[in-house]
């Protein structure tokens, strides 16, 4: 990741417009990394950049500037701790001047060196509890990242935090809607299956639900899957499978 162009700083309005034109968090962050590339001063060593996002207690690479950057970030995320996790947890900028000399993260840094990494920079996003995320920058040069470059990148991350915070919130709402649709679909299938059992066994709904649960426990299957198995034949033919009391 390198640039021959240094434009003016990006504003909240710029990044919110970018978010509005993005389909999801990944698309937004990919565009954010492209904008960041335009801000890296000419002559800076080639950099690999990625954004790690911690949601539901699991860290993953949400966007990367290249295939190599993604591989480097996934390597770091495979460990329980590292520069990225420390940056997110302690909410501070983490700089590894030389992975060969830094005593921190002794399990991770030697493997990073094997992949050609010599210095690492981790900068957390300001998400105010919505989630945790950090920009990870990898360089093949030791003692990279001057104070000026760190300040510039940190400013861009701060500018991008508001839009990313909104993106995470929207994603959470979409997840909740999807969970609700799944729950409603499951309830519909279960109710249909209970109705079939009621008709076949001439029993109450309470008794039918008990039969479904017994079948679920006996077969070590989810209640919805057992119900779906019972309902599925009705899609194209008469039901031939039923549960006895």
Buried (B, 14 or more C-beta within 10 A) or exposed (E): BEBEEEEEEBEEEBBBEBBEEBEEBBBBBBBBBEBBBBBBBEEBBEBBBBBBBBBEEEBEBBBBBBEBBBBBBBBBBEBEEBBBBBBBEEEEBBBBBBBEEBEEBEEBBEBBEEBEBBBBBBBBBBBEEBBBBBBBBBBBBBEBBEEEBBEBBBBBBBBBBBBBBBBBEBBEEEEEEEEEEEEEEBEEBBBBBBEBBBEBBEBEEEBBBBBBEEBBEEEEBEBBEBBBBBBBBEEEEEEEEBBEE
